[in-house]
Amino acid sequence: MSIQVAVNGYGTIGKRVADAVELQPDMELIGVAKTSPNHEAELAVENDYPLYAAIEERVELFEEAGIDLAGSVEELVDAADIVVDACPSGIGAENKSMYEEYDTPALYQGGEDADLVDTSFNARSNFEDASDADHVRVVSCNTTGLSRLLAPLQEEYGVEKARVTLVRRGGDPPQSGRGPINDILPNPVSLPSHHGPDVNTIFPDLAIDTLGLKVPATLMHTHSVNVTLEDVPSEEEVKELLGSQSRTFLVPPKYGIDGAGKLKEFAMDRGRPRADIWENCIWEESVSIEDDDLYLFQAIHQESDVVPENVDAIRAVLGTADAEESIERTNETMGVGF
């Protein structure tokens, strides 16, 4: 029998997770919940996704908009084997008691605090830790990208210390109220940024320092990475290792891709839904070894790189596949890998 999956929140992440779940042969999307009858609510109905009201007091707004509802979010959660909470940061914590009331395991997104859940999750790094957990947090887009990068380096060479500067987009494309408009901000100005401690929820013993900058862009995040390795490989060996990972894309020089804009164009030209890039994009030319230090640049698409991780987390929590099997199935169904 297929896993019955509910998605609470049908915005930037939720609508992508819903589409990804629909592609899985072992899962069934039984519904999505929304707070307001906007264009995304209409999209859910057009996609034949049963739509539930996330807030009871707003049911009449859907009725006025002519959007049919299947019921309340409580009914959706009660019917589900697992719920993916894709609500804005902080709302997941408020929803936790509802999931507990109906004894439904829940996945949360990286904007929630790590202490809300039993474990934080990255499919490549700690898949088994989510087994039988009731509350699991799929780490943020940046932490997902760093975990995918650091896991093979740690396994193959050992990591003495990682130092990362994150140049972060100011907001997602539809977030018209976000800034900065014309500025470059240390974010935060104190060190470290929250990303290093977040990576430690996946790799508790990893030495990592992170700094953050926020810039007036919406396309992708970009990381400047320096990793001191315990065993020193050649540049070609690192490229071969990173190129062999299923969710890292080594951008070849011949493509002429010099930034996030061309990466998004690349994704659109290859028919990616919403021009999504689920993989870490590592510029091959940037991979450099100096003494025992590895340097590289990578770009992370903040709207989509956590989507395959949510799919894998569903199987991890319910114990229906191991890491290798789940990752392979998710990649194949979604088309992950350039």
Secondary structure, DSSP 8 states (H G I E B T S, - for coil): --EEEEEE--STTHHHHHHHHHT-TTEEEEEEEESS-SHHHHHHHHTT--EEESSGGGHHHHHHTT----EEHHHHHHH-SEEEE--STTHHHHHHHHHHHTT--EEE-TTS-GGGSSEEE-HHHHGGGGTT-SEEEE--HHHHHHHHHHHHHHHHT-EEEEEEEEEEESS-TT-TT---SS--EESSSSSS-THHHHHTTTSTT--EEEEEEEES--S-EEEEEEEEESS---HHHHHHHHHTSTTEEEE-GGG---SHHHHHHHHHHTT-GGG---SEEEEGGG-EEETTEEEEEEEE-TTTTTHHHHHHHHHHHHTSS-HHHHHHHHHHHHT---
